[in-house]
């Protein structure tokens, strides 16, 4: 997940309608992040400067919009972990590269992460089960890397599931306090946090 997950590729999208659909999702993310699920279709349209009919042309309901935000966010995280997981690097460097990419993604998509963390209970049970399946896959990748590091004698011999929850819980919380105009650049934040977490894992 690099840059804004909805608008990063719009300039490359040959299908203009798909580009506008992505813009609706980006606007909805901002509206939901600021106002919660109580944000209306009218307010989402206001974010874009369009009419309510424009939103309904692409989506049937607010629930469908919310699910698409979750789905694309989760798919983007998985794509990011696949891209960052270089098998030719030592296991600790592989994990740190992935954690840095995760932190950077949160900093670059704060509105999306706010929606993902705060509004999951607004999804229907059917929608949440689909997202949960992807989330579990992501967590399993992190756990497998930690387990590999333990087996290689690089990481401390602890329960990889608990370690993964601790690591992901700490970096996912970045969305709460990160400020674009803060004292540190997002790259510095990603380096600092990942350094700290890896020190705790290494033997």
Backbone as a printed PyTorch tensor [residue, N CA C, xyz], in Angstrom:
tensor([[[  0.8510,  -1.1700,   0.0000],
         [  0.0000,   0.0000,   0.0000],
         [  0.8970,   1.2340,   0.0000]],

        [[  1.1710,   1.7670,  -1.1410],
         [  2.0090,   2.9430,  -1.2420],
         [  1.1830,   4.1090,  -1.7480]],

        [[  1.3430,   5.2510,  -1.0770],
         [  0.5820,   6.4410,  -1.4120],
         [ -0.9010,   6.1490,  -1.1860]],

        [[ -1.7710,   7.0200,  -1.7190],
         [ -3.1980,   6.8460,  -1.5170],
         [ -3.6770,   5.6280,  -2.3010]],

        [[ -4.2920,   4.6760,  -1.6160],
         [ -4.6410,   3.4190,  -2.2760],
         [ -5.7240,   3.5830,  -3.3290]],

        [[ -6.4830,   4.6750,  -3.2900],
         [ -7.5450,   4.8620,  -4.2640],
         [ -7.1310,   5.7450,  -5.4330]],

        [[ -6.2320,   6.6790,  -5.2080],
         [ -5.8930,   7.6360,  -6.2680],
         [ -4.4970,   7.4560,  -6.8360]],

        [[ -3.6930,   6.5580,  -6.2710],
         [ -2.2990,   6.4360,  -6.7010],
         [ -2.1720,   6.0510,  -8.1610]],

        [[ -3.1230,   5.2620,  -8.7010],
         [ -2.9970,   4.7680, -10.0700],
         [ -4.0120,   5.3870, -11.0260]],

        [[ -4.7250,   6.4240, -10.5610],
         [ -5.7820,   6.9780, -11.4100],
         [ -5.2250,   7.5030, -12.7270]],

        [[ -4.0210,   8.1100, -12.6850],
         [ -3.4450,   8.6520, -13.9150],
         [ -3.1400,   7.5510, -14.9270]],

        [[ -3.0070,   6.3150, -14.4340],
         [ -2.6870,   5.1920, -15.3100],
         [ -3.9210,   4.3830, -15.7060]],

        [[ -5.0670,   4.7330, -15.1420],
         [ -6.2790,   3.9680, -15.4140],
         [ -6.8720,   4.4090, -16.7510]],

        [[ -6.9860,   3.4640, -17.6660],
         [ -7.5290,   3.8000, -18.9700],
         [ -9.0460,   3.9220, -18.9130]],

        [[ -9.6520,   3.2390, -17.9820],
         [-11.0940,   3.3050, -17.8180],
         [-11.4390,   4.4930, -16.9330]],

        [[-11.9760,   5.5400, -17.5310],
         [-12.2640,   6.7640, -16.7900],
         [-13.2850,   6.5140, -15.6840]],

        [[-14.2440,   5.6330, -15.9250],
         [-15.2610,   5.3590, -14.9160],
         [-14.6420,   4.7030, -13.6920]],

        [[-13.6670,   3.8240, -13.8930],
         [-13.0050,   3.2010, -12.7520],
         [-12.2590,   4.2520, -11.9460]],

        [[-11.6550,   5.2020, -12.6360],
         [-10.9650,   6.2850, -11.9430],
         [-11.9100,   7.0940, -11.0850]],

        [[-13.0790,   7.4000, -11.6040],
         [-14.0580,   8.1740, -10.8230],
         [-14.5890,   7.3530,  -9.6500]],

        [[-14.7360,   6.0570,  -9.8430],
         [-15.1750,   5.1850,  -8.7500],
         [-14.1580,   5.2130,  -7.6130]],

        [[-12.8780,   5.1730,  -7.9650],
         [-11.8380,   5.2470,  -6.9460],
         [-11.8560,   6.5880,  -6.2160]],

        [[-12.1690,   7.6370,  -6.9280],
         [-12.2720,   8.9520,  -6.3000],
         [-13.4250,   9.0070,  -5.3020]],

        [[-14.5160,   8.3210,  -5.6090],
         [-15.6410,   8.2340,  -4.6620],
         [-15.1770,   7.5370,  -3.3800]],

        [[-14.4340,   6.4400,  -3.5190],
         [-13.9540,   5.7220,  -2.3430],
         [-13.0050,   6.5810,  -1.5100]],

        [[-12.1610,   7.3440,  -2.1760],
         [-11.2430,   8.2300,  -1.4460],
         [-12.0120,   9.2940,  -0.6830]],

        [[-13.0260,   9.8720,  -1.3230],
         [-13.8450,  10.8890,  -0.6640],
         [-14.6250,  10.2960,   0.5000]],

        [[-15.1510,   9.0900,   0.3030],
         [-15.8980,   8.4210,   1.3730],
         [-14.9960,   8.1110,   2.5570]],

        [[-13.7600,   7.7310,   2.2880],
         [-12.8110,   7.4670,   3.3800],
         [-12.6120,   8.7030,   4.2310]],

        [[-12.4520,   9.8440,   3.5890],
         [-12.2730,  11.0940,   4.3390],
         [-13.5220,  11.4320,   5.1460]],

        [[-14.6850,  11.2520,   4.5290],
         [-15.9350,  11.5600,   5.2300],
         [-16.1430,  10.6200,   6.4190]],

        [[-15.9290,   9.3380,   6.2260],
         [-16.0920,   8.3760,   7.3190],
         [-15.0580,   8.6050,   8.4210]],

        [[-13.8290,   8.9510,   8.0390],
         [-12.7850,   9.1900,   9.0390],
         [-13.1300,  10.3980,   9.9010]],

        [[-13.7290,  11.3950,   9.3020],
         [-14.0490,  12.6250,  10.0340],
         [-15.3530,  12.5280,  10.8160]],

        [[-16.3380,  11.8080,  10.2810],
         [-17.6740,  11.8230,  10.8760],
         [-18.1950,  10.4570,  11.2850]],

        [[-17.4130,   9.4260,  11.0560],
         [-17.8850,   8.0960,  11.3650],
         [-18.8820,   7.6110,  10.3330]],

        [[-19.5240,   6.4800,  10.6320],
         [-20.4610,   5.8920,   9.6730],
         [-21.7390,   6.7150,   9.5530]],

        [[-21.8920,   7.7020,  10.4140],
         [-23.0580,   8.5790,  10.3020],
         [-22.9440,   9.5380,   9.1190]],

        [[-21.7600,   9.6240,   8.5200],
         [-21.6010,  10.4530,   7.3140],
         [-22.5960,   9.9870,   6.2520]],

        [[-23.2660,  10.9290,   5.6260],
         [-24.3060,  10.6030,   4.6480],
         [-23.7450,  10.5860,   3.2230]],

        [[-24.5260,  10.0350,   2.3270],
         [-24.1530,  10.0620,   0.9090],
         [-24.0190,  11.5130,   0.4410]],

        [[-24.8890,  12.3830,   0.9290],
         [-24.7900,  13.8120,   0.5870],
         [-23.4440,  14.3820,   1.0240]],

        [[-22.9860,  14.0060,   2.1950],
         [-21.7040,  14.5130,   2.6980],
         [-20.5260,  13.9510,   1.9110]],

        [[-20.6420,  12.6990,   1.5090],
         [-19.6020,  12.1150,   0.6570],
         [-19.5600,  12.8600,  -0.6760]],

        [[-20.7380,  13.1180,  -1.2350],
         [-20.7980,  13.8780,  -2.4860],
         [-20.2010,  15.2650,  -2.3050]],

        [[-20.4620,  15.8710,  -1.1250],
         [-19.9100,  17.1940,  -0.8510],
         [-18.3950,  17.1950,  -0.8330]],

        [[-17.7920,  16.0940,  -0.3770],
         [-16.3260,  15.9680,  -0.3790],
         [-15.7680,  16.0600,  -1.7940]],

        [[-16.5730,  15.6010,  -2.7580],
         [-16.1260,  15.5850,  -4.1560],
         [-16.6220,  16.7750,  -4.9470]],

        [[-17.6110,  17.4860,  -4.3920],
         [-18.2190,  18.5750,  -5.1400],
         [-19.1230,  18.0790,  -6.2540]],

        [[-19.7970,  16.9330,  -5.9900],
         [-20.7070,  16.3630,  -6.9820],
         [-22.0750,  16.1570,  -6.3300]],

        [[-23.0220,  15.6660,  -7.1010],
         [-24.3550,  15.4050,  -6.5720],
         [-24.4350,  13.9990,  -5.9850]],

        [[-25.4670,  13.7780,  -5.1940],
         [-25.6990,  12.4570,  -4.6150],
         [-25.8880,  11.4080,  -5.7070]],

        [[-26.4950,  11.7990,  -6.8190],
         [-26.7090,  10.8710,  -7.9200],
         [-25.4100,  10.3230,  -8.4850]],

        [[-24.3540,  11.1470,  -8.4280],
         [-23.0430,  10.6970,  -8.9110],
         [-22.5420,   9.5210,  -8.0750]],

        [[-22.7460,   9.5910,  -6.7700],
         [-22.3080,   8.5080,  -5.8810],
         [-23.1060,   7.2440,  -6.1580]],

        [[-24.4330,   7.4060,  -6.2950],
         [-25.2780,   6.2300,  -6.5100],
         [-25.0800,   5.6040,  -7.8940]],

        [[-24.4840,   6.3330,  -8.7930],
         [-24.1820,   5.7590, -10.1110],
         [-23.1560,   4.6340,  -9.9760]],

        [[-22.2600,   4.7760,  -8.9980],
         [-21.1840,   3.8040,  -8.8240],
         [-21.4380,   2.7990,  -7.7080]],

        [[-22.2280,   3.1710,  -6.7140],
         [-22.4610,   2.2940,  -5.5630],
         [-23.9350,   2.3190,  -5.1810]],

        [[-24.4380,   1.1610,  -4.7650],
         [-25.8550,   1.0520,  -4.4240],
         [-26.1790,   1.5570,  -3.0350]],

        [[-25.1760,   1.5460,  -2.1420],
         [-25.4580,   1.8930,  -0.7510],
         [-24.1860,   2.3310,  -0.0380]],

        [[-24.3690,   2.9240,   1.1160],
         [-23.2440,   3.3120,   1.9620],
         [-22.4950,   2.0780,   2.4530]],

        [[-23.2020,   0.9970,   2.7090],
         [-22.5710,  -0.2430,   3.1480],
         [-21.6410,  -0.7900,   2.0660]],

        [[-22.0780,  -0.7250,   0.8230],
         [-21.2320,  -1.1980,  -0.2740],
         [-19.9510,  -0.3690,  -0.3640]],

        [[-20.0700,   0.9330,  -0.1620],
         [-18.8980,   1.8020,  -0.1830],
         [-17.9410,   1.4180,   0.9440]],

        [[-18.4870,   1.2310,   2.1380],
         [-17.6500,   0.8850,   3.2900],
         [-16.9240,  -0.4330,   3.0510]],

        [[-17.6390,  -1.4210,   2.5320],
         [-17.0130,  -2.7220,   2.2680],
         [-15.9000,  -2.5950,   1.2390]],

        [[-16.1130,  -1.7990,   0.2060],
         [-15.0780,  -1.6260,  -0.8200],
         [-13.8430,  -0.9410,  -0.2510]],

        [[-14.0300,  -0.0130,   0.6690],
         [-12.8850,   0.6270,   1.3250],
         [-12.0850,  -0.4220,   2.0930]],

        [[-12.7670,  -1.2260,   2.8900],
         [-12.1050,  -2.2830,   3.6600],
         [-11.4100,  -3.2780,   2.7270]],

        [[-12.1120,  -3.6980,   1.6920],
         [-11.5930,  -4.7200,   0.8000],
         [-10.3390,  -4.2480,   0.0680]],

        [[-10.3870,  -3.0400,  -0.4700],
         [ -9.2260,  -2.5380,  -1.1950],
         [ -8.0650,  -2.2560,  -0.2520]],

        [[ -8.3610,  -1.7990,   0.9510],
         [ -7.3010,  -1.5650,   1.9320],
         [ -6.6020,  -2.8740,   2.2770]],

        [[ -7.3790,  -3.9160,   2.5250],
         [ -6.7870,  -5.1950,   2.9010],
         [ -6.0020,  -5.8010,   1.7460]],

        [[ -6.5530,  -5.7150,   0.5380],
         [ -5.8410,  -6.2290,  -0.6290],
         [ -4.5310,  -5.4800,  -0.8440]],

        [[ -4.5570,  -4.1760,  -0.5860],
         [ -3.3520,  -3.3690,  -0.7700],
         [ -2.2890,  -3.7240,   0.2580]],

        [[ -2.7060,  -3.9900,   1.4940],
         [ -1.7530,  -4.4280,   2.5180],
         [ -1.1050,  -5.7580,   2.1230]],

        [[ -1.8980,  -6.6780,   1.6190],
         [ -1.3520,  -7.9750,   1.2270],
         [ -0.4100,  -7.8280,   0.0320]],

        [[ -0.7950,  -7.0040,  -0.9380],
         [  0.1020,  -6.7470,  -2.0650],
         [  1.4190,  -6.1430,  -1.5740]],

        [[  1.3130,  -5.2580,  -0.5870],
         [  2.5040,  -4.6130,  -0.0440],
         [  3.4330,  -5.5870,   0.6450]],

        [[  2.8590,  -6.5160,   1.3960],
         [  3.7020,  -7.4890,   2.1020],
         [  4.3480,  -8.4530,   1.1070]],

        [[  3.6470,  -8.7920,   0.0350],
         [  4.2200,  -9.6620,  -0.9890],
         [  5.3830,  -8.9690,  -1.6970]],

        [[  5.2220,  -7.6650,  -1.9600],
         [  6.2730,  -6.9160,  -2.6550],
         [  7.5090,  -6.7180,  -1.7730]],

        [[  7.2870,  -6.5410,  -0.4680],
         [  8.3940,  -6.2480,   0.4460],
         [  9.1130,  -7.4970,   0.9330]],

        [[  8.4870,  -8.6640,   0.7730],
         [  9.0370,  -9.9060,   1.3280],
         [ 10.0750, -10.4900,   0.3720]],

        [[ 11.2930,  -9.9690,   0.4590],
         [ 12.3810, -10.3930,  -0.4210],
         [ 13.0630, -11.6320,   0.1640]],

        [[ 12.9190, -12.8020,  -0.4640],
         [ 13.4680, -14.0460,   0.1090],
         [ 14.9970, -14.0860,   0.1390]],

        [[ 15.6440, -13.1570,  -0.5560],
         [ 17.1120, -13.1520,  -0.6000],
         [ 17.7250, -12.3550,   0.5500]],

        [[ 16.8970, -11.6900,   1.3350],
         [ 17.3920, -10.9440,   2.4930],
         [ 17.4040, -11.8430,   3.7220]],

        [[ 18.2660, -11.5630,   4.7030],
         [ 18.1830, -12.2620,   5.9930],
         [ 16.8100, -12.0560,   6.6060]],

        [[ 16.3850, -13.0060,   7.4100],
         [ 15.0170, -12.9940,   7.9200],
         [ 14.6880, -11.7310,   8.7170]],

        [[ 15.6440, -11.2120,   9.5120],
         [ 15.3460, -10.0150,  10.2830],
         [ 15.1790,  -8.7990,   9.3860]],

        [[ 15.9730,  -8.7230,   8.3200],
         [ 15.8240,  -7.6160,   7.3730],
         [ 14.5310,  -7.7230,   6.5790]],

        [[ 14.1400,  -8.9490,   6.2490],
         [ 12.8640,  -9.1500,   5.5440],
         [ 11.7050,  -8.6440,   6.3810]],

        [[ 11.6870,  -9.0500,   7.6500],
         [ 10.6000,  -8.6310,   8.5140],
         [ 10.6130,  -7.1260,   8.7150]],

        [[ 11.7890,  -6.5460,   8.9060],
         [ 11.8520,  -5.1000,   9.1180],
         [ 11.3860,  -4.3360,   7.8770]],

        [[ 11.7440,  -4.8150,   6.7080],
         [ 11.2940,  -4.1680,   5.4670],
         [  9.7750,  -4.1750,   5.3710]],

        [[  9.1690,  -5.2930,   5.7500],
         [  7.7110,  -5.4070,   5.7210],
         [  7.0700,  -4.4680,   6.7410]],

        [[  7.6300,  -4.4220,   7.9500],
         [  7.0730,  -3.5450,   8.9840],
         [  7.1880,  -2.0850,   8.5760]],

        [[  8.3080,  -1.7180,   7.9860],
         [  8.4870,  -0.3360,   7.5240],
         [  7.4550,   0.0000,   6.4420]],

        [[  7.2220,  -0.9290,   5.5250],
         [  6.2310,  -0.6960,   4.4730],
         [  4.8350,  -0.5440,   5.0710]],

        [[  4.5400,  -1.3440,   6.0920],
         [  3.2350,  -1.2750,   6.7710],
         [  3.0590,   0.0900,   7.4450]],

        [[  4.0740,   0.5390,   8.1390],
         [  4.0020,   1.8300,   8.8400],
         [  3.8620,   2.9770,   7.8380]],

        [[  4.6430,   2.9200,   6.7640],
         [  4.5520,   3.9460,   5.7300],
         [  3.1450,   3.9900,   5.1330]],

        [[  2.5680,   2.8210,   4.9080],
         [  1.2260,   2.7480,   4.3370],
         [  0.2050,   3.4120,   5.2530]],

        [[  0.3460,   3.2000,   6.5570],
         [ -0.5630,   3.8260,   7.5100],
         [ -0.4190,   5.3390,   7.4660]],

        [[  0.8100,   5.8190,   7.4410],
         [  1.0520,   7.2640,   7.4040],
         [  0.4940,   7.8900,   6.1310]],

        [[  0.5770,   7.1690,   5.0290],
         [  0.1320,   7.7000,   3.7430],
         [ -1.3610,   7.5270,   3.5150]],

        [[ -2.0110,   6.7630,   4.3570],
         [ -3.4440,   6.4760,   4.2000],
         [ -4.1610,   6.5720,   5.5420]],

        [[ -3.9410,   7.6780,   6.2400],
         [ -4.4690,   7.8130,   7.5960],
         [ -5.9960,   7.7170,   7.6350]],

        [[ -6.6680,   8.3270,   6.6640],
         [ -8.1300,   8.2700,   6.6530],
         [ -8.6170,   6.8370,   6.4720]],

        [[ -8.0030,   6.1220,   5.5550],
         [ -8.3920,   4.7260,   5.3130],
         [ -8.1600,   3.8900,   6.5630]],

        [[ -7.0120,   4.1020,   7.2160],
         [ -6.7040,   3.3230,   8.4140],
         [ -7.6650,   3.6630,   9.5480]],

        [[ -8.0720,   4.9150,   9.6370],
         [ -9.0570,   5.3160,  10.6420],
         [-10.3640,   4.5660,  10.4260]],

        [[-10.7940,   4.4960,   9.1770],
         [-12.0090,   3.7500,   8.8450],
         [-11.8270,   2.2750,   9.1880]],

        [[-10.6920,   1.7170,   8.8040],
         [-10.4420,   0.2880,   9.0080],
         [-10.4470,  -0.0800,  10.4880]],

        [[ -9.8690,   0.7600,  11.3100],
         [ -9.7500,   0.4460,  12.7340],
         [-11.0110,   0.7930,  13.5270]],

        [[-11.6980,   1.8520,  13.1130],
         [-12.8040,   2.3700,  13.9220],
         [-14.1900,   1.9000,  13.4780]],

        [[-14.3350,   1.4840,  12.2200],
         [-15.6910,   1.2430,  11.6980],
         [-15.9640,  -0.2030,  11.3080]],

        [[-15.1290,  -1.1240,  11.7550],
         [-15.3430,  -2.5050,  11.3270],
         [-16.6650,  -3.0700,  11.8350]],

        [[-17.1400,  -2.5630,  12.9630],
         [-18.4220,  -3.0640,  13.4950],
         [-19.6090,  -2.5730,  12.6700]],

        [[-19.3790,  -1.6450,  11.7520],
         [-20.4560,  -1.1660,  10.8890],
         [-20.6410,  -2.0570,   9.6550]],

        [[-19.7030,  -2.9580,   9.4110],
         [-19.8610,  -3.8940,   8.3060],
         [-20.8970,  -4.9560,   8.6540]],

        [[-21.5780,  -5.4530,   7.6550],
         [-22.4770,  -6.5820,   7.8950],
         [-21.6400,  -7.8020,   8.2730]],

        [[-22.2240,  -8.7730,   8.9760],
         [-21.4580,  -9.9850,   9.3260],
         [-20.8540, -10.6700,   8.1060]],

        [[-21.5990, -10.6970,   6.9940],
         [-21.0840, -11.3420,   5.7840],
         [-19.8630, -10.5930,   5.2460]],

        [[-19.9330,  -9.2830,   5.2240],
         [-18.8020,  -8.4890,   4.7490],
         [-17.6000,  -8.6340,   5.6750]],

        [[-17.8510,  -8.6080,   6.9810],
         [-16.7350,  -8.7070,   7.9260],
         [-16.0250, -10.0560,   7.8090]],

        [[-16.7450, -11.1290,   7.5580],
         [-16.1150, -12.4380,   7.4170],
         [-15.1600, -12.4610,   6.2260]],

        [[-15.5170, -11.7700,   5.1610],
         [-14.6270, -11.6940,   3.9930],
         [-13.3590, -10.9210,   4.3270]],

        [[-13.5040,  -9.8240,   5.0490],
         [-12.3410,  -9.0230,   5.4410],
         [-11.4930,  -9.8070,   6.4380]],

        [[-12.1400, -10.4970,   7.3520],
         [-11.4310, -11.2690,   8.3670],
         [-10.5510, -12.3380,   7.7310]],

        [[-11.0290, -12.9510,   6.6680],
         [-10.2520, -13.9670,   5.9790],
         [ -8.9440, -13.3760,   5.4360]],

        [[ -9.0220, -12.1810,   4.8510],
         [ -7.8190, -11.5140,   4.3420],
         [ -6.9080, -11.0680,   5.4750]],

        [[ -7.5040, -10.5510,   6.5360],
         [ -6.7030, -10.1060,   7.6760],
         [ -5.9450, -11.2730,   8.2950]],

        [[ -6.6190, -12.4160,   8.4020],
         [ -5.9640, -13.6020,   8.9640],
         [ -4.7890, -14.0410,   8.0980]],

        [[ -4.9580, -13.9380,   6.7950],
         [ -3.8660, -14.2980,   5.8900],
         [ -2.6590, -13.3870,   6.1330]],

        [[ -2.9200, -12.1020,   6.2920],
         [ -1.8370, -11.1480,   6.5380],
         [ -1.1040, -11.4900,   7.8350]],

        [[ -1.8720, -11.7420,   8.8810],
         [ -1.2730, -12.0820,  10.1700],
         [ -0.4640, -13.3740,  10.0800]],

        [[ -0.9520, -14.3320,   9.3250],
         [ -0.2410, -15.6090,   9.1790],
         [  1.0960, -15.4370,   8.4780]],

        [[  1.1710, -14.5010,   7.5340],
         [  2.4420, -14.2300,   6.8680],
         [  3.4530, -13.6810,   7.8740]],

        [[  3.0240, -12.7410,   8.7090],
         [  3.9060, -12.1810,   9.7380],
         [  4.3430, -13.2780,  10.7070]],

        [[  3.3950, -14.1140,  11.1170],
         [  3.7160, -15.1920,  12.0550],
         [  4.6910, -16.1940,  11.4570]],

        [[  4.5460, -16.4850,  10.1760],
         [  5.4520, -17.4420,   9.5390],
         [  6.8660, -16.8830,   9.4600]],

        [[  6.9910, -15.5770,   9.2440],
         [  8.3170, -14.9520,   9.2130],
         [  8.9630, -14.9910,  10.5980]],

        [[  8.1770, -14.7020,  11.6250],
         [  8.7070, -14.7640,  12.9870],
         [  9.1230, -16.1910,  13.3280]],

        [[  8.2790, -17.1500,  12.9570],
         [  8.6050, -18.5560,  13.2280],
         [  9.8890, -18.9590,  12.5060]],

        [[ 10.0480, -18.5100,  11.2650],
         [ 11.2650, -18.8080,  10.5110],
         [ 12.4850, -18.2170,  11.2130]],

        [[ 12.3380, -16.9960,  11.7220],
         [ 13.4380, -16.3660,  12.4440],
         [ 13.7840, -17.1030,  13.7280]],

        [[ 12.7710, -17.6310,  14.4080],
         [ 13.0040, -18.4190,  15.6260],
         [ 13.7630, -19.6990,  15.2770]],

        [[ 13.3160, -20.3650,  14.2100],
         [ 13.9440, -21.6240,  13.8050],
         [ 15.3880, -21.4160,  13.3610]],

        [[ 15.6890, -20.2520,  12.8180],
         [ 17.0560, -19.9480,  12.3830],
         [ 17.9420, -19.4670,  13.5380]],

        [[ 17.3370, -19.2810,  14.7060],
         [ 18.0960, -18.7930,  15.8500],
         [ 18.3170, -17.2980,  15.8380]],

        [[ 17.5720, -16.5970,  14.9890],
         [ 17.7140, -15.1400,  14.8790],
         [ 16.8290, -14.4230,  15.8950]],

        [[ 15.6380, -14.9670,  16.1550],
         [ 14.6720, -14.3400,  17.0610],
         [ 14.5420, -15.1460,  18.3510]],

        [[ 14.0700, -14.4770,  19.3890],
         [ 13.8480, -15.1240,  20.6800],
         [ 12.7980, -16.2230,  20.5340]],

        [[ 12.9260, -17.2630,  21.3420],
         [ 12.0110, -18.3910,  21.2510],
         [ 10.7540, -18.1100,  22.0780]],

        [[  9.8270, -17.4220,  21.4650],
         [  8.5460, -17.0950,  22.0840],
         [  7.4290, -17.4620,  21.1130]],

        [[  6.2010, -17.3930,  21.5780],
         [  5.0410, -17.7330,  20.7620],
         [  4.8840, -16.7210,  19.6250]],

        [[  4.9930, -17.2040,  18.3870],
         [  4.9760, -16.2870,  17.2440],
         [  3.6370, -15.5930,  17.0530]],

        [[  2.5480, -16.2280,  17.5010],
         [  1.2360, -15.6040,  17.3710],
         [  1.1320, -14.3800,  18.2880]],

        [[  1.5440, -14.5440,  19.5370],
         [  1.5080, -13.4270,  20.4830],
         [  2.4440, -12.3140,  20.0270]],

        [[  3.6220, -12.6900,  19.5460],
         [  4.5750, -11.6870,  19.0700],
         [  3.9940, -10.9030,  17.8930]],

        [[  3.3310, -11.5960,  16.9790],
         [  2.7570, -10.9110,  15.8140],
         [  1.6510,  -9.9460,  16.2300]],

        [[  0.8200, -10.3660,  17.1850],
         [ -0.2500,  -9.4830,  17.6550],
         [  0.3290,  -8.2360,  18.3380]],

        [[  1.4020,  -8.4340,  19.0870],
         [  2.0460,  -7.3100,  19.7650],
         [  2.6260,  -6.3320,  18.7560]],

        [[  3.3010,  -6.8500,  17.7540],
         [  3.9280,  -6.0060,  16.7320],
         [  2.8720,  -5.2620,  15.9190]],

        [[  1.8880,  -5.9900,  15.4130],
         [  0.8680,  -5.3560,  14.5820],
         [  0.0130,  -4.3850,  15.3840]],

        [[ -0.2640,  -4.7330,  16.6340],
         [ -1.0330,  -3.8200,  17.4790],
         [ -0.3160,  -2.4990,  17.6860]],

        [[  0.9940,  -2.5640,  17.8690],
         [  1.7520,  -1.3340,  18.1170],
         [  1.8440,  -0.4670,  16.8690]],

        [[  2.0760,  -1.0700,  15.7030],
         [  2.2250,  -0.2330,  14.5120],
         [  0.8730,   0.2270,  13.9540]],

        [[ -0.1660,  -0.5630,  14.1500],
         [ -1.4820,  -0.1220,  13.6840],
         [ -1.9670,   1.1140,  14.4270]],

        [[ -1.4650,   1.3100,  15.6360],
         [ -1.8930,   2.4680,  16.4410],
         [ -1.2920,   3.7780,  15.9330]],

        [[ -0.3580,   3.6950,  14.9930],
         [  0.2810,   4.9030,  14.4460],
         [ -0.7670,   5.8610,  13.8690]],

        [[ -1.8540,   5.3160,  13.3160],
         [ -2.8620,   6.1780,  12.6920],
         [ -3.4610,   7.1820,  13.6770]],

        [[ -3.4180,   6.8650,  14.9720],
         [ -4.0200,   7.7410,  15.9800],
         [ -3.2030,   9.0170,  16.1800]],

        [[ -1.8730,   8.8850,  16.1920],
         [ -1.0510,  10.0380,  16.5620],
         [ -0.2250,  10.6370,  15.4300]],

        [[ -0.1490,   9.9510,  14.2880],
         [  0.6740,  10.4850,  13.1930],
         [  0.0920,  11.7900,  12.6590]],

        [[  0.9810,  12.7660,  12.4450],
         [  0.6160,  14.0520,  11.8430],
         [  1.5360,  14.3110,  10.6640]],

        [[  0.9630,  14.6700,   9.5340],
         [  1.7400,  14.8830,   8.3150],
         [  2.8020,  15.9580,   8.5030]],

        [[  2.5010,  16.9480,   9.3280],
         [  3.4420,  18.0500,   9.5470],
         [  4.1060,  17.9640,  10.9210]],

        [[  4.3010,  16.7530,  11.4070],
         [  4.9500,  16.5510,  12.6950],
         [  6.4590,  16.7460,  12.6100]],

        [[  7.1480,  16.5200,  13.7230],
         [  8.5840,  16.7580,  13.7930],
         [  9.3760,  15.7680,  12.9460]],

        [[  8.8660,  14.5450,  12.8090],
         [  9.5810,  13.5140,  12.0660],
         [  8.8660,  13.1960,  10.7610]],

        [[  9.6560,  12.9180,   9.7230],
         [  9.0840,  12.4510,   8.4640],
         [  8.6090,  11.0070,   8.6420]],

        [[  7.6690,  10.6050,   7.8090],
         [  7.1260,   9.2460,   7.9360],
         [  8.1950,   8.1810,   7.7540]],

        [[  9.1860,   8.4530,   6.9100],
         [ 10.2750,   7.4930,   6.7290],
         [ 11.0760,   7.3180,   8.0240]],

        [[ 11.2800,   8.4170,   8.7310],
         [ 12.0040,   8.3500,  10.0040],
         [ 11.1940,   7.5920,  11.0480]],

        [[  9.8980,   7.8200,  11.0550],
         [  9.0230,   7.1250,  11.9980],
         [  9.0490,   5.6160,  11.7320]],

        [[  8.9510,   5.2380,  10.4550],
         [  8.9640,   3.8250,  10.0930],
         [ 10.2740,   3.1660,  10.5000]],

        [[ 11.3750,   3.8690,  10.3170],
         [ 12.6730,   3.3240,  10.6900],
         [ 12.7960,   3.1890,  12.1990]],

        [[ 12.3920,   4.2160,  12.9190],
         [ 12.5200,   4.2240,  14.3810],
         [ 11.7000,   3.0900,  15.0080]],

        [[ 10.4370,   2.9730,  14.6070],
         [  9.5580,   1.9640,  15.2080],
         [ 10.0190,   0.5550,  14.8440]],

        [[ 10.3620,   0.3440,  13.5850],
         [ 10.7850,  -0.9980,  13.1710],
         [ 12.1100,  -1.3920,  13.8240]],

        [[ 13.0240,  -0.4270,  14.0000],
         [ 14.2700,  -0.7100,  14.7240],
         [ 13.9670,  -1.1850,  16.1420]],

        [[ 13.0760,  -0.4780,  16.8020],
         [ 12.7250,  -0.7960,  18.1890],
         [ 12.1030,  -2.1930,  18.2860]],

        [[ 11.1760,  -2.4930,  17.3810],
         [ 10.5050,  -3.7890,  17.4240],
         [ 11.4630,  -4.9350,  17.1220]],

        [[ 12.3510,  -4.7260,  16.1540],
         [ 13.3060,  -5.7940,  15.8190],
         [ 14.3050,  -6.0330,  16.9470]],

        [[ 14.6670,  -4.9790,  17.6580],
         [ 15.5780,  -5.1840,  18.8180],
         [ 14.9410,  -6.1030,  19.8510]],

        [[ 13.6290,  -5.9910,  20.0080],
         [ 12.9380,  -6.8560,  20.9550],
         [ 12.8250,  -8.2990,  20.4920]],

        [[ 12.9000,  -8.5070,  19.1900],
         [ 12.7690,  -9.8620,  18.6410],
         [ 14.1070, -10.5920,  18.5710]],

        [[ 15.1680,  -9.8490,  18.2830],
         [ 16.4650, -10.5120,  18.0520],
         [ 17.0140, -11.1390,  19.3340]],

        [[ 17.7030, -12.2510,  19.1520],
         [ 18.3570, -12.9070,  20.2850],
         [ 19.6190, -12.1500,  20.6500]]])
